[in-house]
Amino acid sequence: MIAPLLQPPLAPLSAHGRFWALVPCAGMGLRAVAAGAAAPASASGNAAPSTSTVAAFSAVEVAAPPPTAPLPKQYHLVAGQPMVLHTLAAFAGVGRLLGTLVAVAPGDRFLDTHAHPTFFVVECGGPTRADTVLGGLKALLERGAQPDDWVLVHDAARCLVTSEQIDSLIDQCAGDSVGGLLAHKLADTLKTSIDGPGGVRVASTVDRSDKWLAQTPQMFRIGPLMDAIDKVGSNVTDEASAMEAMGLHPRLVPGGAQNFKVTYPDDFALAAAVLAARAHGTTLERFGGDRGQVTTAPGKKNLF
């Protein structure tokens, strides 16, 4: 089901343009959660619900799905809420966005029970991330976006991004001729490997002085991004790579170590710990809910 878009006024293109967000949400994330597996207990059962997500979406703590449910990783619980809701809470705090499109797989109705005016769902997911992004870009154009509008494409599984980081990306790239992305300067020593006696061994050490870890959001104008993906093909792993293949050089905007992508099972617990440590109420404040109230209901957690 496609949620109706609350149409914002389509203001004329300014010097800084108009801004949309696109969250590809059609993958399974099999490296993080095997098909048919339950959500990691450390991410859903032991951590207090994130107050910021609950406030943003009027959400209540939800029960973990049955162990047999083939649930994509972005819908597994992190700090008491589906991971993607934490992601959407950050975008809900960016007032310049005309809308946030969540691109899901055909038949995916998970977000029907979490509907909110700050985002809308379109069943345009494809077999690859690039296919899903391309479908989402076409859906934006069908709903009133213009080829010269900016789009911020963000991984659903980067649930620790903040509204401030998104605003920083817009501020630094809105006047750029290409666009850019959040990225994190590589801090660790980087090695290449070879197969050797007894296992994998170090082949060499790579100079890390000019190495960055690509993150999201990645921000480009809709028309040029569509053209780049069309020409490069569906195997491209991020939007910046598609633009690079066109001979362009996207701008690198410092993100942060916490803006990591939940990729492996241990990442769930780390994300839940970060959300608990922040305890600033973003999700609760944006999607509704009460904090600091003691409950005596069985099985319910107190939100503070």
N, C-alpha and C positions, 0 to 999 in steps of 0.2 A: 504494500500500500504506500502510495506517495503522499506524504503529509503536505497540506496546502502551505504555500509560501505566503507569509504576510508581506505583501509588496511594499518595499520602502519607496519613498519618492525618488524617481530617477533623476537625480540632479545632473546638470550639465557637467561635462568633463572639465575639471579645473586643472591648474598647473600640476597638482599632485595626483589627480585622477580619482577614480572610485575603486573601492576595495571589496573583494569577496574572499571567502575562505572555502576550501574544498578539502574534505577529510576522506581519503580512500578507506573504506571499511568493509572490504569484500573478501579479504584473505582469511585463512584459518590459523596461521601462525603455528605450524606444527613443530617448530623447534622449541617453542615455549610450552605448549600443551599438546600432547598427543591426542589425536582424534578419539573422542569418547571418554577422555579423562576428565576428572572433576577438577575444579579450581584448587590451586595449592592452598592448604589450610592456613599457612602463615599469612597469606594475603587476604583471606576473607574471614576466617573464624576468630583470629586472635587480636586483630588490630581494631582499634576504635574507628567508626565510620568517619570519613573525612568531612569535617563540618562545612568546607567550602563547596563541595559537590552537592551535598544535601540542600544547602541554602539556595544554590543556583537553580536547581531543577525541582524543588519541592519534593525531593526524593526521600524515601524512607529506606532504612536498611533492608536489603533484600536477601532472601535465602539462597544458598548455593544451589545450583541446578542438580538434578539427579546425576549420579556418576555415569550413566549411560548416554547422557545428552552430548552430541557432538558439537560442543559450543566453541566458536572461534575465540581466540585468546582475548580479543578486545572487549568481549562481553563477560569475561571472568571477573570475579570480584577483587578489587584492590582497596583496602581500607574500607570495606563494607559497601562499596558501590561498584557497578560495572566500570571497568577501566576507561572506556570511551567517554563516560560522563565527566570524569576528571578533565579529560582533554577538552571537551566541549565547554566546560565551565570557564576555562582560560579564555577561549574565544568569545564567550558571552560577555566578558569584561572589556572587550575592545569596541568602543563606541563607534569607530569609523567604519566598521564592517557593515555592508548592506545586507549581508546574509551569509550563513554558513551551510553549505551543502554537504551532507553525509552520503557518500556513494556506497550503497550496499549491494549485495548479490541479489539476483532475482529470487523472489519468494522470502527474503529475509524480513521478518516482521518484529524483530527483537525490540526495536526502538519505538514501536507503536505505543507501548505502555510508559514511555518516557518523553512524550511529545512536549515541545516547548517552543515558544515563538522565536527564540534565538537561533534555531537551526531547522532545516527541513531535510527530509530523506528522499532519495531517488534511487530506484532499483536499476542502476546502470553499471553495476560491477561486471568486470570481464575476467578472463583467465589470468591476466598479469596485472601488476600495479599500473603499468603504463596504459593498458586498455581501460582500466577503471578510471584513471585520471582523465583520459580522453573522453570517455563517456560523460564524466562529470562536467567537463568544460563545455561540451555540446549542450548539456542540460542547462547550464548557466546562461548560455546564449539564448536558449529557448524561453527562458524566464526573464529576459530583459537585460541581461548583461551585454556589454559591448566589447568588440575585439580589443579595444584600447584600454579596457578596465584591467586593473591588477587582480591577480588571484594568488592567494597564499595557500599552498598545498602542504598539508601536514599529516604525518603518520598518526593514525588512531592510537597506536601503542606508545607514543611519546606523551604519556599522561602527566608528566611533571613540568611541561612547559608552562610559563606564566604569562599573564596578560602584559606585564611589563616587557618581557622579551619580544612578544609579538609587536607591541607598539614600537619598540626600538628598531625592529627590522623594517617596519613601515617608514619610520622617520628617516632611516639611513638609505633606503632604496627608492623611495617615491620619486626622487629627483634623478635617479640613475637611468642611463640610457638602456641598460640591459636588465637589471634586477639583481637579486642576490638571495642569500640563504644564511640561516644561522649555522654556525660551525664552531668547533672547539679545538683550540690549538693542542696538538699532540704533546703530551707530557712525558709519556713513557718512552724508553729506548725501544726502537723498532728493529726487529730482526727479520731476515729472510731465512728460509729453511731448505734443507735437502734431505733426502732419505739416505741414511747411513747405517753403519753397523750398530745394531741394538736399538734402532728407532730413528726418529726424526732428529736432525742435528742442525745447528746454526750454520748457515752459509755465509752470511755477512751481516754487518750492522749498517742500517740506513740512516743517512743524515736526516734528522727530524726537524731541522730549523724552519723548513718551509712546508711542513706537513700539518694538515688539518683534518679533523673528523667531521664529515658532512652531517648536518642535522636538518631538522625542519622546524618551522615552516620554510619553504622555498617560494620566493615571490617573483613572478614574472607577469607580463601582460598576456592576456588570454590568447589573442590571435597568434603572436609569435610562438608561444608555447605549443599551441595546437599544431602549427606548421612543423615545428621541430620534432615533435613526437611522431607525426605522420611520416616524416622523412627518415627518421632514425630507426623506427620500428618499436615493437612492443617489448623487446628484451632489455631496454634501457631501465636502469634501477632507480634513477631519480631524475627530477626535472632539470636540475643543473647540468647533468650529463648530456641531456638532449640539447640544451642550449650550447654547451661546449662543442658538441659535434657540428654545430652550425658556425663555428669559428668565433663564438662570443666568450666573454670572460666575466661570469657573474661575480658580484661583490660578496666578499666574506664578512659577515657581521658576527662578532663574538657572541656565542650563546652561553653555555655553561655545562659543567660536568653532570649536573642533575637532569639535563634534558636528554637523557639516554632513551633508547628504544627498548621496551620490554621484549627481549628476544629469547632468553633461556629461563628455565624454571626458577632459578635463584633470583632472577630479576624481579619477580612478583614481591618477594619479601622486602627487597631493597626499596622498591617504589612505595610500598606501604609504610616503611619506616620513614621515608622522606616526607610523605604526606602527614604522618603523625607528628613529626618534628616541626613542621611548618605551623600547624594548628592556628592558621590565621583566618579560617572561616570562609574562604573564597567560595567553595562550592555550596555551602549552606546559605551564604548570603545571596547567591545568584539564583538558586533554584528552590529556596524555601526550606522550612524546617525550623525547629527550635533547638537552642543550645542551653546547657546549664540546668536542664530540668531533670530531676530524678524520677525514674520510672520504676514501678514495682511489677510491671507486667512480665510474666515468665518469658525468657528468651530474648527480651529486648535489652539493648545496651543504652547506657546513659550517654548523652552528647554534651560535651563541655567545650 
